[in-house]
Amino acid sequence: MGKLKFNFKIKVAVVIFIVLVFCFFAGNYRFTPLAAAKAHFDVGKNAVSLGDVDFGWSKVYIFDTANGPRTVISIKSLFLWRAPAAVHFETSSDAIKTVGWMSYTDKRGQATVFAVETTDPQVAFIEAGPEDDRVRKEIEKGSPTIFSWNRAIRSNDELKPIAFSTDGTPLYEYRYPKNTNVFRSEELKWYSVSGDI
């Protein structure tokens, strides 16, 4: 009789363990931040990581996917990771383009990531960030230039990215078109400083 009770308890424990494991994986919990990011429904396991930023409590990935660039945040939850949010950009053939963006606030911290790629050989560096925390980065051809801050930053109001030539001449700015009252998300992109748009 005692052996039957023991076997029953083992079977119940195994069933509970299987149910818990299923719940964790169905809820997109994974053992690594990269696996959690790729488990996000908008990314997929075949996504190629273009870079990442580690904030300790979270990790933000920039991905190239079959459906265009994606930015995903993975957040640590005890010993597992989960990716609750992703931002996507349409594939673009512009000379300079934003391939990553995430501004996220959590009870554990804040994170902002901004990633840019360019095919314009005149662009030497980009400056971005709020006035009190402006960051300047040299452009690496063939890979995204990734900016990050340990705070939440609004994309256009505070970020104000500008691309410069080697001699410091502003070439492009990240903004909405000039003289418009209608703001559509697809129109927030890089425009020539000297252009009329």
Salt bridges, closest charged atoms under 4 A:
ASP42 OD2 - ARG70 NE 3.00
ASP52 OD1 - LYS59 NZ 3.96
GLU90 OE2 - HIS88 NE2 3.76
ASP94 OD2 - LYS189 NZ 4.00
ASP106 OD2 - ARG108 NE 2.72
ASP132 OD1 - ARG151 NH1 3.38
ASP133 OD2 - ARG151 NH1 3.83
GLU138 OE2 - ARG136 NE 3.94
ASP157 OD2 - ARG154 NE 3.18
GLU158 OE2 - ARG154 NH1 3.90
GLU173 OE2 - ARG175 NE 2.82
GLU186 OE2 - ARG184 NE 2.92
GLU187 OE2 - ARG184 NH2 3.22
